Amino acid sequence: MDTGTERAAAAEIAEHHRFIEAWLRGTADPGRLGEFVAMHTPDFTLCGPDGGVLDRDAVASGFGGGHGAAPGIGVRIRGARLVAEEGDLVVAAYEEHQEAPSSVRRSTVVFARDPGARNGLRWKHLHETWIAPPQG
């Protein structure tokens, strides 16, 4: 596997989650929501840790309403690694650790290669599984 691809995937995962953290804290520019949504392919799907499946429009709508919803949140990514790459698809895995509220999830992302996208990758599918769901 190409280590350049692994670096690109790890960078994309980290940058994506830095924006998510800033958005939920309320420090991200609301005008950048469209840019965030555009980092997902039109056919993007999210299988959340509760088993529910959302398409890109549903994710955008829900996320858009969350600006400033968790001012004290911290999001840290650990163990980002390349799982597979084949043609235009790249698969990576990572752990997402959140603080305030505290939770941990294991995630697998399928990226579509896109030279016009940040880091050359666009989010196509994301599957999340609880390691430690939020308490309370």
Secondary structure, DSSP 8 states (H G I E B T S, - for coil): --HHHHHHHHHHHHHHHHHHHHHHHT-S-GGGHHHHHHTEEEEEEEE-TTS-EEEHHHHHHHHHTTTTS-TT-EEEEEEEEEEEEETTEEEEEEEEEEETTTEEEEEEEEEEE-TTSGGGEEEEEEEEEEEE----
